[in-house]
């Protein structure tokens, strides 16, 4: 990418999602500036987790605990400290010459028509994660107000969490459309309940999908033979991203809510255990059928969330139909046995003739 064609990308929020978005943009040659309300993070370690521990009470009244594997093939999730992952990503960013990190900066306003954002530089670091855009309390004395700076941008990515200031100012901006050069990712776009542990994962996936779509729309293609401008191509990419990601964001929110009920009581029910065993058995011995548990699809694959929802619902319908046919067959056999015992001889002979 030529020096003159590089775009300036402003990322609001330096959490894991924002840091990854900055890495993707910087890796494509963009000039990237990251603005974060908090100060820098700390490093820790992560551990593999192969399953969940189930606690319950047996019919004899005794308490028990047992492990339940996440995956039939032994795959595991990795429990990572958010600060550790955040710091690792930021370490990579600090080594990149086209990236500038600005901590203790709060987004206070934005003009999406003229692509200008305003940030308030706070001398006293913000320690907690909340970034409430309606909080106008000063962190210094009234005689020493924080310094405000204006930043021009070609493309703004809001990744500043559930209390997103970027989203707040987008919502204030009338007639916001794909013609504006702004997008929100992660919790800023689709905050969810924590019961599936997919909040940060979904945000990181937002980044991958966004830049895949930007690439497919030639946003980073400098060829002079292209008939449209980069801005027009980016508008088309944001439109496509929204069309693809919106149903997935709704699906993972629904899946997370339902997973609460599963964790609360479903994991101990005989029906849940039977379905899990059946889906895992089919996955191992008949992999060509494409059957997997919902957890395996969500945690170990890149299948879209709304496709997971549909696939799992289809498997459920098939299982219920099979159970219904089985119960119907059992009921039929029971009825036949009863009829053979008490049926008059002429009717019994007719049934024997047709081998009923």
N, C-alpha and C positions, 0 to 999 in steps of 0.2 A: 504494500500500500504506500503510495507516495506521500511525502510530508504534507503536501497541500491538501490532500484528500482525507487526512485523518480527522475524525470527529472528536469533540469533547464530550465525554460522558460523565455526568455527575450522579453519584450513588449516595442516596440519603439513608444512612444506617450501616454500621460496620459489623453487624452480627454475622453469623455463618452464611446466611443467604446473601447479604450485601457484599461480604468479602468474596464469595464465590462469583457473584455477578461481576465484580470488579476484575477478578482474575480472567474471566471469559472475555470481557471487553478489552482489557490490557493485552491479552494474548493475541488479539486480532489487530493490535496496533493503535487502538484508540488512546487518546490522552484522557486519563481517568483521575477524577478527584472524588475522594470518599469523605463524607461529613458525618460525624457521629457525636451524639449528645454526651455519651459517657466518656470516661478516660479509658486507658488501655486495659487489657484483660490479663489473666494468669493461666498457667499451663498445668495440666494434670494428665492422668492416664485413662485408658478405656479397657474394658474386659469383655470377653465373649460370653454370651448367654444362650444356652441350648434349649431352655424350656421354662415353664412356669411351675410354681409350687402350688398345689391345690390343698386347701385346708377344709375339712368337713367333719361331720358327725355321723357315725354309722348307726344302723338300726338298733344296735345294742347300747347306744348312748355314748360310746367311746369316741373321743376325738382322734382324727387321723390326718396325716399329710402324705401326699404322693406327688411325684414329679410328672409333668405332662410335656412331652417334647414338642417344640414348635414345628418341626419338620420331620417327615418320615425318612428322609435321606440324610439326616444328621446335620443339615445346615443350621447356622446360628446367626442371631443378630448380635451386633456389637454395641454395648452400652458405652457411649462416649460422653465425657464431660463437655458440656457446651462451651465452657471457657477454653478447654484444651483444643477443641476443634477450631474455635474462633481464633485462638492465638496462632495455630499452625497456618491457617489461611492468611492471617495478617503478616506473618513472617515472610511468606512468599511474596506478598504484595510489596512489602518494604524493600525487597531486592529488585523490584522492577523500576527502571528509570522513568517510565511514562505514567507512574502512579504517585499521587500525593495524598497522604492521609491527614485529616484534620479532625482531631478529637475535641470534645467539649464545645461542639458547635450544634446549635438547635435551629432547625428550619422554622422561620417565622413568617414567611410569605413567598409567593411565587406568581409570576406573570407567565402563564403558559402560551400566551399569544406571541410574546416577544422573547420567550425562552430565557427568563431571568429569575433567579431564586435569591432570597435573602436569608442569611444565617446570622444568628446571635452568638457571639463568642463569649463563653462563660469562663470566668477565671477560676471559679470554684467548681470542681468536677461534679458531675451528676453520677451518683453511685448506683441507683436502682435502675431497673430496665424500663420502667414506665416513661413514656414520652408524650404526655398529654398536651396536645396543641392548644388547649384552652387555658392552660396554666400560665398566667402572665406575671406571676410573682418573680421579683428580681432576686438573684442569688447574691447580689452585692447591695451596698447602701444606695439610697435614692440619689446621693450625690455622685455616685460612680457607676452609672448604668453600663451594662455590657455593650461592647462595640459591635455594631452591625455591619456586615459586609454584603456586597452584591456579587453574584456569580452568574456569568452567562454560560449557557450550555447548548449543545446540539440535541442531546438525548438525556432525559432524567429518569433514573430507576429508583423508585421508592421501596425500600426494604426495611423500614423503621418500625416494624412490629405492629401488634394489635392496636396500639394507641397512635397509629401512624399520623404524623404531621403532614406527610406527603398526600395521603388520602384525604385528610381534612381540607387541605387547600385545593385539591382536585374537586371535591364536592362543592366547595364555595364557588368554583369557577363555572359560570353559566355556559351551557352549550359545549361542554367538553366532548370531543370526538377523537377519532383516530388521527385527525389532522394535527393534533397536538403531539409533541415529541416526549411523551411521558408514559410510564407503565409502573404499576405496583405489583410486587411479588411477595410470596410468603404470607406471614400473618397480616401484613398490611392489606392484602387482597382477600384472604380467606382464613381468618382466625377460626380455630376449631377447638372442641373439647379435647382433653389430653388422653382419652381412653384407648386410643390405638397407637399412641407414640409416633404418629406420622406427621405432626405439625412441621418440624424442621425438615424432615425428609421430603415432604410435599413442596416446601419452599425451595430446597436444593434442586428438586426436579423441575420446578418452574424455570429456574435459570437454564438448565440444560435444554429444555424444550424451547424456551424463548430464543436462545442463540442458534439452535438448530433451524428454527423457522427464519430467523434473520439471515442465516447462511443460504437457505433454500430460496429466499427472495433476493439474493444477490446484493444484500445491503453492503457487504464487504468486497464486492467486485468492482474494481476500478476500470474495467474495460470501457473504452470510449464508444464502443458499438452499442451499448445499452441505450434503449430509447427513452427511459425514464430517469429522473433524478434520484439520488440516494434518498432524499426525503420522501418522495412518492413511493419508493420501494419499501421504505421503513413503515410508512402508513399501511401498506398492504400487508406487511408482516405482522404488525400489531393487531390488525383486524383478524388475520388468520389465527394468531395466538389466542386471542380472546374467544374466538369461535371454538377452538379446540379445548382450551383449558377450563372454560366455565363449567361444562357438565362434569368434568373430573373433580373440580373443587367442590361442587355440590355433592358428588358421590362420596368423597372421602369424609365429608362432614356427616353424612348419613351413616356411613360405615362406622365412624368413631362413636356415634351415639348408640348404635346397636351393639357395638363391642362392649359397652358398659354393661348392658344386660347380660351378655355372654359371660363376662368376667364375674359378674355379681352372683349368678346362679347357674347359667347355662353349662359351664364346664363340668358341673357335677351331675347333670341330667343324663339318664341312660340314652335318650334319643340323640343328644349331642355326641356322646361317646361312640354310639353306633355309626352315626354319619361320618365322624372323623375317621374311624377305623375303615369304613367302606371306601371313602375317598382316597385315603392313603394307600390302601391295598390295591385299588385300581391303578393308582399312579405308579406303583412299584411294578406290578405284574402286567398291566396293559397301558403302558405310557403313551401309546399311539392314540388313545382316546382323549388325551389332553385333560384328564381329570386331576385337579389339585384342590387342596383345601383353600378356603378364603385367605387364611393367614399366610400360607405359602405364596399365594399370588401377590398379596400386598407387600410382603416383607422381602421376598427373594427374587422378584421379577420386575421388569419394567412395563408390565401390562398396565394400560390406562385404568384408572380407578373405576370409571363408569363401565368399562368392559369387564372388570372383575365382578362388579355388581350383577351384570347380566349373566355372566358365565356361572356364577354361584347360584343365582336364582334358577337357572336352567337345570343345574345339577340337582337342586332341591326338588324341582318339579318331577324329575325322572325318578328320584328316590321315593317320593311320595306315591307316584304312579305304581312303582314296583311294589311298594308296601301294600297299596290298595289292591293290586292284582293278587298278591300273596294272600291277603286276608280274605279276598273274594274266593280264591281257590280253596282255602282252608274251610271257609264257610260252606262251600259246595260239597266238599268231601264229607264234612260233618252231616250235612243234610242227606247226602246219599246213604251214608252209613245208617242214619236214622230210618230212612225210607226202606232200606233193605231189611231192617229188623222188623218193621211193623207194616210193611206194604202187603196187600192181598196178593195171593199167588199169581193170578193172571198178569197183574201189573209188574210184579217182580220178574216174571219170565220175560216180559217185553223189555225191561231194563237190562236184563242179562243178555238178551239178544243183541242189543245195541252197545253192550259192554259198558254200561253206566254204573 
